[in-house]
Amino acid sequence: MKSRHFIKLLHLSTFVILFGVISILPCLAQEADPKAQRPRQVFRRGEQQPEDVVKIDTDLVSVDVVVNDFEGLPVRNLRQEDFKIYLDGVEQPLAFFQVERRSGEPRPLAIVFALDISGSMTAEEMDRLRSAVNAFSTRLSGHPALYAVMAFGMNVKTLQKFTSERDKLDRAFERIAREPNGLSTHTYDAVDDAIRLLVRHAPRTRERRLMKRAVLVVTDGFPVGDTVSASTVIERANAADVSIYVVTLPSYSRMMAVSAQTPLPTPLEVSGLADLTGGRSVYAEESNYDPLFRALAEEVSSAYVLAFYPPEQKRRDGQFHNIRVEGPNGLTLRQSRPGFQAEGKKQ
């Protein structure tokens, strides 16, 4: 009887020991893992993080700001204290500030080329276009960059998905072919597809830095047959923090204003597609487009990035909130979006 009681006690003791060992295994594993042991670093709102640490979450609202002097040249030597940012008229503390270069490191880029191949484009313009787009990408060759290529006319086609390989980009440009009998130019549809491509495949950050996302549209400036409106495209670009740059080639200007000293505004320019997304609309009036595209590349890569956390009550109220950025007097500021649409149901 005593022997049986002893065996039961022995079994019970063994079970208790095994259970204890199993229970402490996760704790031992956590102590062995330095990542699990390392506390999460928390920054107070308004306190800037070290430049090599970027904490990006869905509540952080960022705005790109291009600053030009009175001659239109980029200004790059401004500091965080030179800027003020307002949300619905109320100044907000900056949680993040980034300039083009930090310790010699260029800002990462994700750019979609949206190229007009409709019948209204001349063969000569197509040749110049290939050269100019190559000049653009060459100017930015020092940046960690992803490029994609789209062509549009009666339809929108993706010639090259995002790549950092220059030879793939060159081959995509070589495949650009003009539509001889194109009856429509789906410009807004192309930009809409480009924004969707950026949202799905271009990360918001790369190498712990906020990525500049942009669409470069090269066209004759006359959208025809689109299934999406300009206002919808602008809204989607602002929501994704994507800037649109438009280069209008000479064919439209020659047709609409032969005797005018300066080109007439195109329907694309009037729509505000570039201005309302923090981009720029320019005319290619010279026979050589390369200098113009190099200048655009310079601007794309020269923006300041300002970011802030909206007040809690404005993050999920479903309302549109206006953003205004102020800088030093005498300088021209162009911000990438006028505001942001908060999540949640509209009141």
N, C-alpha and C positions, 0 to 999 in steps of 0.2 A: 504493500500500500504506500509506504513511504517512498519506495523506488518510483512508483508511477507518479506520485506528486512531484518528485524531484525532476522527472523528465518533462512534465508540464511546465514547471518553472523555467527549465533550461530552454524549452521552445519559446516561451514568452520573452525571455531575456534576449534571445537571438533576434526575435522579431523587432523588439524595441531598438536594438542596436542598428539593425539594417534600416529601419525607418528613419532613424536619426541621421545616418550617413546619407541616405537619399535626399533628405530634407535640406542638408547644408551644401549639396553639390552645386545648385544654382548660385548660391552666394559665393562659393569659391571661384566659380567660373567668372562671375562678375568682377571679383577682385583681381582676377588674372587678366581681365580685358581692360586696358587703359582707357579705351573709348567709353566703356560703361562707367568707369570710375570718374571720368572727367566731367565736372559740372558744366551745365549749359550756361553760356555767357549771356547775360541779359543787360540790355541798354535801356536807360530811361528815355522816354519820348523826348525828342529835342536834343538828345545827346548824340553826337556823331560817333559812329563806330570807327575803329582804325581802318585805314584805306585798304588794307589787304583782307578785310573781312566784310563781306556784303551780306546782310541778312535780308533776303527778299521774301515777302509773303504777299498774300492776296490783298491785304489792307494797305500796303504801301502804294502811294500814287506818285508816279514819276512824270516829269515834264522835261523834254529837251528844249533848250533855248540857244538859238543862234544870235550872236551879238555882232553888229557891224558898226564901223565908224561912219563919219559923214561922207566918206568916199566909197562906202559900200564894202570895205575890206573887213575880214573877220578880226575880231578882238579876242585874244586868247589869254591875256594875263590877269583876268579878274579872279577875285577870291570869293569865298562863300559869303563873307560879310558885305559884299557889294550887291547882293541880291536880296529881295524881299518877295515872298510868295503869299498870295491872299486866296482864301477860299470863301466865296460868297461875300467878299468885301472885308473879311476878317483875317489879319495876318496869322500865319501858321509857322511854328518852329520847324526849321529844316532838319530832317532826320538823316539826310544823305546828300552829299555834294560830290560830283565827279567832273573832272575836266578831261579834255581829249587825251592828254598824256600824263601818266603817273609814273615817275621814275623811268621815263623813257619808253613806257609800254603804251602802244597805240590801242585805241578802243576797238573792241570786236564789232564786226558789222555783219548784217544779213541783208542782202539786196536782191530784189527781183527786177530783172530787165524785162519790161513789157514793150515789145517792138511792133509797130504798125507795119503790116505787109499788105495792106489793102491796095486795090488797083489805082487809087489816087496818088500813091507814092511812085515817084519816077525811078527808073533803073539807076540813074546817077546818084540819087539820094540813098538808095539801098547800099551802094558801094561805100559811100561816105559814112553811112550809118555803121557798117561793120568796123570800119577803121576807128570811128569815134568811140564806140563802146569798148573796143580794145584799149584805147587810150585811157578811158575811165578806169577800167579794172587794173591797168598797169600803174596808174597813179596811186592806187590803194593797195599795191602789192605788199607793202610792209605791214598791213593790218591782218590780224587773225580774222578771216572773212569767209563767209559762205555766199555763193552766188547761185541764182537760178535764172533760167531764160524762158520767157514766154513769147509767143508770136500771136498776133490777132488781126483779124480782118472780118470775114463772115463768121468765123469761129475762133475760139481761143484754144491754143495748143501749147503744151509744155514741152519745150525742146530739150531742156536739161533741168533735172531736179537739183536741189541744193548740193553743191560740191565746193571743195576748196582746191581742187586740182585744176590747174590752169589749162592743161591740154584738153580736158573735157569741155571747158568753157570755150576754148578756141574752136573746137569741132562743132559746138552748138551754133556759134556765130556763122560758121561756114555753111550750115544747113539752112540759114535764113533765105527764103525764096519768096519773091513777090507774087501775090495773087493777081494775075493779069486781068481777070474779069470780076474782081470783087465788087459787089454792089452795096456792101455795108461795112461799117467799121465799129466793132463792138468794144469800144475803149473802156467804158465803165464796167462792162462784164469782165474784161481782162484784169482791171485793177482789183475788182472784187475777188476774183480767183487768186490773184497774187497775195492779197491780204490773208485769205484763207490758208494759202500755202505757208505764209510766214507764221501764222498762229499755230498751225499743226506741226511744223517741222523746224522752225527756228527758235531755239530756246530763248527765254527772256534774259538769261545770263549765260556768260561763257567765261571761263577762267576767273570766276568770282567777280565779274564786272557786268554791269548792265549793257546789253547789246543794243546797238543802233539798228533799228529795222526800218527799211525804206523800200519804196517802189520807184523805179526810174522809168517813166513813160516817154517813149519817143514816137511822135505821131505828126500827122498834118493838121491836127487840132479840130477835126470835124467828126464827132461821134455820130454814128447812124445805126439804128436797129437794135440798141441795147435793150436787155430785158430787166435791168436794174437801174434805178435812178441815181443821179449824182448825189443827192442828199443822203440816200441810204449808204452809198459807198463811203462818203465822208464820215457818217456816224460810225460805221464799222472800223474805219481807219483810226478814228479817235479812241474807240474802245480798245483797240489792240495796240495803241501807241505806235502807229506806223505813219511815217511822213511820206508824202507823194511829191515827187519832182517830175516836172513836165518839160520836155524839150519839143518845141514846135518847129518842124522843118519848113523850108521856104515855100513849098508848093501851095499851101493854103493862102499864105500872104500874097503871093503873086496873083492868085485867082481873085481874091476879094479886094485888094487895094493896090492895083498896079501903079497908080500915080501918087499914092500916099507916101509921105516922107518916113512914116513909121508904120509897122504892120497894125492892122485893126485887131482888136481883141477877138480871140477865137471862142467858140461856144465852150470849149473845155476850160479856158481861162475864166470866162464869165461865171462858170459853175462854182468857182472857189475851191476846186479839188486840191490844188496845191496850197493856196493861202490858208485855208481852214484846217490844214493838217500839219502846218509848220514846215511845209516844203517850199518850193520855189518854181515859178513858171518862167521860162526863158525862150527867146527866139533865136534860131540858128540862121543868121542872115549871110554869113560868109561862106565861101566855097569850101573852106576847111573847118570842119566841126571840132577837130581835136582840142584846140585851146579851150573852147566852151565846155567840153566835157571834163577836161582836167580841172577847170575852175569849179564845176559842180562837185567833182570828187573832193576838192579841197573843202567845200562848204559842208558836204555830208559828214565829213570827219572832224568838224570843228565845233560841235555843239557842246554846251555845258548840260549836265544832267542834275536836276533838282528834284528831290523827293520828300514827301511828308506823309504823316499818318493823319487822316481826317478824324475829327471828333467821333466818338463812338456812335452818337445819335445820327450821324450822316453817312454811316457806312452801309446800312441796310434799309434805308428809307425809300428806296425805289425812285428817288428824285435825281434830276440832273443838277450838278453843282459846278458853278463857274470858278475857273482858276485864272488868276492874273499875276504875272511876274513883273516886277519892277527892277530896274538896274540904274547905273550911274546916268546922270543927265548928259545929254548930247549924243547918246548912243541909241541905235535902233535895235530893239529886241523882237525876235520872232519866236513864239513858243509853239511846240508841236501839237498842242490841242487846247481848245478853249475851256475844257472842263472834263468831268467824268460822270458817267451814269452809275449811280449806286445800285447794288443788287436789292432784290426785294420787290414787293408789289407797290405800284404807284399809289399814292394816297388820293 
